[in-house]
Amino acid sequence: MRRQATISLPAATRPVAELPAPLPVDELVPGAGPWEVEIGFGKGRYLLARATAEPGRRFLGIEMAGKYERLFVRRARQRGLTNWLSLHGEALYLAAAVLPGAFAAHLHVYFPDPWPKSRHHKRRLFDVESVDLVLGLLRPGGGFSFATDFLAYGELVRDLLAAHPAVAVEEMPRGWPAGPRTNYEAKYVREGRPILRLEGTVTASAGGEGFPLHPGGAGAVVAAVAAPAAG
């Protein structure tokens, strides 16, 4: 049985079901600093570095692997960091049912599972039917960063985002100015493996008034009504 989603803060860990939805993130981590979200933070290298370097900002991490999520929580507490919260659970569920919309200034997704088998493609974080849900975490003008070593998937994500009417996206062929952001990235750079990196912004808030849905996702929605009764 899959463990229920949990939320960890500097002082406690609780089941997500005990808290209201959408999650009152500003009450859980007080302050005026903008929010950044990392989905699939693994061992938490980048999330810890950012939370340490930017105490005035607030950070929310989502991780499905329990052992990695607990590792990050332990390290963040040991460092005395107070500007973070961590969610253990499936990202698309949390985005759809738990997190508030349009609250984040930046979204980070590094080396997500590419789900290479065709029958698993709908599990991908970025797909025509899920992209608006993921981008919905960003406020208007919010930015996002993405990286993968699975180039076929990366190219699909690049083209998917480039086709979105509310997104501007560009590749980062020379990498991030400050160097690798995750353990995977550092390893792959040492090995000389190619990495596709993307940076972008959203021009509106997904789900907000006037927000244009991705044409591929909108095309996957089918509506049906009852046929009018014969007169």
DADAPE-V391666 format. One record per backbone hydrogen bond with DSSP energy under -1.0 kcal/mol. NH is the residue of the N-H (numbers start at 0). CO is the residue of the C=O. E is the energy in kcal/mol with one decimal. If there is no record, write none. Layout:
{{NH:CO:E} {NH:CO:E}}
This chain:
{{5:87:-1.6} {6:13:-3.3} {7:85:-3.1} {8:11:-3.3} {13:6:-2.8} {15:4:-2.3} {17:14:-1.6} {18:15:-2.1} {22:97:-3.5} {24:22:-2.2} {26:23:-1.1} {27:23:-1.9} {28:24:-2.2} {35:57:-2.2} {36:105:-2.5} {37:59:-2.2} {38:107:-2.5} {39:61:-3.2} {40:61:-1.1} {43:40:-2.4} {47:43:-2.8} {48:44:-2.0} {49:45:-2.7} {50:46:-2.4} {51:47:-2.1} {52:48:-2.4} {53:49:-2.2} {56:53:-1.8} {57:33:-2.8} {58:82:-2.2} {59:35:-2.7} {60:84:-2.1} {61:37:-2.5} {62:86:-2.4} {68:64:-2.3} {69:65:-2.5} {70:66:-1.5} {71:67:-2.4} {72:68:-2.3} {73:69:-2.5} {74:70:-2.3} {75:71:-2.9} {76:72:-2.4} {77:73:-2.3} {78:74:-1.7} {79:76:-1.2} {80:75:-2.0} {84:58:-1.8} {85:7:-2.6} {86:60:-3.2} {87:5:-2.5} {93:89:-2.4} {94:90:-2.7} {95:91:-2.1} {96:92:-3.0} {97:93:-1.7} {98:93:-2.9} {101:135:-3.6} {103:136:-2.8} {104:34:-3.2} {105:34:-1.1} {106:142:-2.0} {107:36:-3.1} {108:144:-2.4} {110:146:-3.7} {119:116:-2.1} {120:117:-1.2} {122:119:-2.4} {123:120:-1.8} {129:126:-1.8} {130:126:-2.4} {133:129:-2.1} {134:130:-2.8} {135:131:-1.2} {136:133:-1.6} {137:134:-2.0} {138:103:-2.8} {140:201:-2.3} {141:138:-2.6} {142:104:-2.5} {143:199:-2.2} {144:106:-2.5} {145:197:-2.3} {146:108:-1.6} {147:195:-1.9} {150:148:-1.3} {153:149:-2.4} {154:150:-2.7} {155:151:-1.4} {156:152:-2.6} {157:153:-2.7} {158:154:-2.4} {159:155:-2.6} {160:156:-2.7} {161:157:-2.4} {162:158:-1.4} {163:160:-1.4} {166:163:-1.4} {167:200:-2.4} {169:198:-2.6} {171:196:-2.1} {174:171:-1.8} {178:175:-2.0} {185:181:-2.4} {186:182:-2.3} {187:183:-2.8} {188:184:-2.5} {189:185:-1.9} {190:186:-1.8} {192:187:-2.4} {195:147:-2.8} {197:145:-3.0} {198:169:-2.5} {199:143:-2.0} {200:167:-2.2} {201:141:-2.3} {202:165:-2.4} {207:204:-2.4} {210:207:-2.1} {217:213:-2.9} {218:214:-1.6} {219:216:-1.1} {220:217:-1.1}}
